[in-house]
Amino acid sequence: MNLITIFWDTLRDILPIAAIIFGFQFIVIRKRVKHLSQVLIGFFMVWVGLSLFLVGLEQALFPMGELMATQLTNYDFLPAVAEGAQRHWSDYYWVYIFAFAIGASTTIAEPSLIAVSIKAGEISGGTIDPFMLRLAVALGMAFGITLGVWRIVMGWPLQWFVFAAYCLVIIQTLRSPKSIIPLAFDSGGVTTSTITVPIIAALGLGLASSIPGRSALMDGFGMIALACLFPIITVMGYAQIAQWKDKRKQTTDSLSYSQAPSSTKGDKNAL
């Protein structure tokens, strides 16, 4: 794509946002913008940054994702099969490993997830570990992408997987601690952002185009839907495990106290 065209298209996308913000500020709120020069510089940086990011997508992330899918599914790279025999889904094990690894690594580096995890740690007063939250989301994302890759290899309909995942999400929502549910749903949304989506989309399209009998339109898309759902499952699962361990510890402590000698109990009561 032409660099000038990308800059112009990005500017047209940003101008309505700026018009709404400044319109409400001057017409509805009727107050001057504090530090107007800094705000304008910030909008300029957003314009330049988004434009360069789109250039990077076209020249690096999309081609690399499709290239990796093509190389990993190449006939010379896959295990040899007898002439006329149908290839087994397990022959694509390197594709599954790559999907899991790239899903986990891109999620750990996702800026929006880092911001959400830091804020969650601050607001919870240290109860929520930001790194453990990111790790739980990364595992969910990695599993969702791997499952999406396996679905493309098998050629099965996406709605089966989405329906099963939503059923699991509903069951976990009813049984998870209420304080973690909003954070879990937000964590599922922030994972599909600037770094993750381009690579996932390119990997799915490249994989569907490389496997015989698959349609890039029908089978290449849908991985992002699974990538959104499974982090919700893993975050709520992490909260359920933490709650179970806490209850188990409290039960163990209460049993230890009840089985303690009466003299020890008396000493504790005296204290």
C-alpha positions in Angstrom: 0.0 0.0 0.0 1.1 3.6 -0.7 2.4 5.3 2.5 0.6 8.6 1.6 -2.7 6.7 1.2 -2.3 5.0 4.5 -1.6 8.3 6.3 -4.6 9.9 4.6 -7.0 7.1 5.4 -5.8 7.0 9.0 -6.4 10.8 9.3 -9.9 10.4 8.0 -10.6 7.8 10.7 -9.2 9.9 13.5 -10.9 13.2 12.5 -14.4 12.1 13.6 -13.1 11.1 17.0 -11.4 14.4 17.4 -14.5 16.3 16.2 -16.7 14.5 18.8 -14.3 15.1 21.7 -13.7 18.7 21.0 -17.3 19.3 20.0 -18.5 18.0 23.4 -15.8 19.9 25.2 -16.6 23.3 23.6 -20.3 23.0 22.8 -21.8 20.8 25.6 -19.4 21.2 28.5 -18.3 24.8 27.4 -14.9 24.7 28.9 -11.4 25.1 27.4 -9.2 22.1 27.0 -6.5 22.0 29.6 -3.0 21.7 28.0 -4.4 22.0 24.5 -0.9 21.9 23.0 -0.2 18.5 24.6 -3.5 17.1 23.5 -2.9 18.2 19.9 0.6 16.7 20.0 -0.9 13.5 21.4 -3.4 13.3 18.5 -0.6 13.8 16.0 1.4 11.0 17.6 -1.7 8.7 17.4 -2.1 9.6 13.7 1.5 8.8 12.9 1.7 5.7 15.2 -1.5 4.2 13.7 -0.3 4.8 10.2 3.1 3.2 10.8 1.4 0.3 12.6 -0.8 -0.3 9.6 2.3 -0.3 7.3 3.9 -2.8 9.6 0.9 -5.0 9.5 1.0 -5.1 5.7 4.7 -5.6 5.4 5.5 -7.8 8.4 2.8 -9.4 10.5 0.4 -10.5 7.9 3.0 -11.9 5.5 4.9 -13.7 8.4 1.7 -15.3 9.7 0.7 -16.6 6.3 4.3 -17.7 5.5 4.6 -19.7 8.8 1.3 -21.4 8.1 2.3 -22.3 4.5 5.8 -23.6 5.6 4.4 -25.7 8.5 1.8 -27.3 6.2 4.1 -27.8 3.3 4.1 -31.4 1.8 7.9 -31.7 2.2 7.8 -30.6 5.8 5.0 -32.9 7.0 5.5 -36.6 7.7 5.3 -38.8 4.6 2.1 -40.6 3.9 1.3 -43.5 1.6 0.1 -42.5 -1.9 -3.7 -42.0 -1.9 -3.9 -42.1 1.9 -5.6 -39.4 3.8 -3.4 -37.3 6.1 -4.1 -37.6 9.9 -4.8 -34.5 12.0 -1.9 -35.4 14.2 0.6 -34.8 11.3 0.1 -31.1 11.9 1.6 -31.2 15.4 4.1 -28.5 14.6 1.3 -26.2 13.6 -0.4 -26.8 17.0 2.8 -26.1 18.9 3.4 -22.9 16.9 -0.2 -21.7 17.5 0.1 -22.4 21.2 3.5 -20.6 21.5 2.5 -17.6 19.4 -0.8 -17.2 21.2 0.8 -17.3 24.7 3.7 -15.0 23.7 1.6 -12.3 22.0 -0.8 -12.2 24.8 1.9 -11.7 27.5 3.2 -8.8 25.4 -0.3 -7.3 24.7 -0.3 -3.7 26.0 -4.0 -3.5 26.7 -3.8 -6.7 28.9 -0.8 -5.3 30.8 -2.8 -2.1 31.5 -5.8 -4.0 32.7 -3.8 -6.4 34.9 -1.9 -3.5 36.6 -5.1 -1.7 37.4 -6.7 -4.9 38.7 -3.8 -5.4 41.0 -3.9 -1.8 42.3 -7.7 -1.8 42.9 -7.7 -5.2 44.5 -5.1 -4.1 47.0 -2.6 -6.8 46.0 -5.2 -9.7 46.1 -4.9 -10.1 42.3 -1.4 -10.8 41.1 -1.0 -9.0 37.7 1.5 -11.5 36.3 -0.7 -14.5 37.3 -3.7 -12.8 35.7 -1.7 -12.3 32.5 -0.5 -15.9 32.6 -4.0 -17.2 33.0 -5.2 -15.1 30.1 -2.2 -16.2 28.0 -2.9 -19.9 28.6 -6.5 -19.4 27.6 -5.6 -17.5 24.5 -3.0 -20.2 23.6 -5.5 -23.0 24.1 -8.2 -21.1 22.1 -5.9 -20.5 19.1 -4.7 -24.1 19.2 -8.3 -25.3 19.2 -9.1 -23.0 16.3 -6.1 -24.4 14.3 -7.3 -27.9 15.0 -10.8 -27.0 13.9 -9.4 -25.7 10.6 -7.4 -28.9 10.1 -10.5 -31.1 10.8 -12.8 -28.8 8.8 -15.5 -28.8 11.5 -18.1 -26.0 11.8 -17.2 -23.1 14.1 -20.6 -22.9 15.7 -20.1 -26.2 17.6 -17.0 -24.9 19.3 -18.5 -21.5 20.1 -21.6 -23.1 21.5 -19.6 -25.5 23.7 -17.4 -22.7 24.9 -20.3 -20.4 25.8 -22.0 -23.2 27.7 -18.8 -23.6 29.7 -18.6 -19.9 30.3 -22.2 -19.7 31.6 -21.6 -22.6 34.0 -18.4 -21.0 35.3 -20.1 -17.6 35.6 -22.7 -19.2 38.0 -20.0 -20.9 40.1 -17.1 -18.4 40.1 -16.5 -15.6 42.7 -18.7 -12.7 41.7 -15.7 -10.2 42.1 -13.7 -11.9 39.3 -16.5 -12.3 36.7 -16.3 -8.7 35.2 -12.5 -8.8 35.1 -12.6 -12.2 33.4 -14.9 -10.9 30.6 -12.8 -7.8 30.2 -9.7 -10.0 30.0 -11.2 -11.9 27.2 -11.8 -8.7 25.3 -8.5 -7.0 25.7 -6.5 -10.0 24.5 -7.7 -9.5 20.9 -6.0 -6.2 20.3 -3.1 -4.7 18.3 -0.5 -7.4 18.5 -2.6 -10.6 18.7 -5.3 -10.1 16.1 -3.1 -9.6 13.0 -1.1 -12.7 13.7 -4.1 -14.8 14.5 -6.0 -13.7 11.4 -2.9 -14.2 9.1 -2.3 -17.7 10.6 -5.9 -18.8 10.1 -6.1 -17.5 6.6 -2.7 -19.0 5.6 -3.6 -22.3 7.2 -7.0 -22.6 5.5 -5.4 -21.7 2.2 -2.7 -24.3 2.6 -4.8 -27.3 3.6 -6.5 -29.1 0.7 -10.3 -28.8 0.8 -10.5 -25.8 3.1 -12.0 -22.4 2.2 -10.2 -19.3 3.4 -13.5 -17.5 3.8 -15.3 -20.3 5.6 -12.5 -21.9 7.6 -9.9 -19.1 7.9 -11.9 -16.9 10.1 -13.3 -17.7 13.6 -10.1 -18.1 15.5 -10.5 -14.7 17.1 -13.9 -15.7 18.5 -12.3 -18.7 20.3 -9.4 -16.5 21.3 -11.9 -14.2 23.1 -13.8 -17.0 24.9 -11.1 -19.2 26.3 -9.3 -16.4 28.4 -12.6 -15.9 30.1 -12.7 -19.6 31.0 -9.1 -19.7 32.3 -9.4 -16.5 34.4 -12.5 -17.8 36.1 -10.9 -21.2 36.5 -7.9 -19.5 38.1 -10.3 -17.7 40.5 -12.1 -20.9 41.3 -8.9 -22.8 42.1 -7.7 -19.9 44.3 -11.1 -19.9 46.1 -10.9 -23.7 46.6 -7.4 -23.5 48.0 -8.4 -20.8 50.4 -11.4 -22.7 51.7 -9.2 -25.8 52.0 -6.7 -23.9 54.0 -9.3 -22.5 56.3 -10.8 -26.0 56.9 -7.3 -27.4 57.6 -6.6 -24.5 60.1 -10.0 -25.0 61.9 -9.4 -28.8 62.1 -5.9 -28.2 63.5 -7.3 -25.8 66.1 -10.1 -28.2 67.1 -7.7 -31.1 67.6 -5.2 -29.1 69.6 -4.9 -29.9 73.4 -7.2 -28.0 75.7 -4.3 -26.3 77.5 -3.1 -24.8 74.2 -6.6 -23.5 73.6 -6.7 -22.0 77.0 -3.4 -20.3 76.4 -4.7 -18.8 73.1 -7.9 -17.6 74.9 -5.8 -16.0 77.6 -3.8 -14.1 74.9 
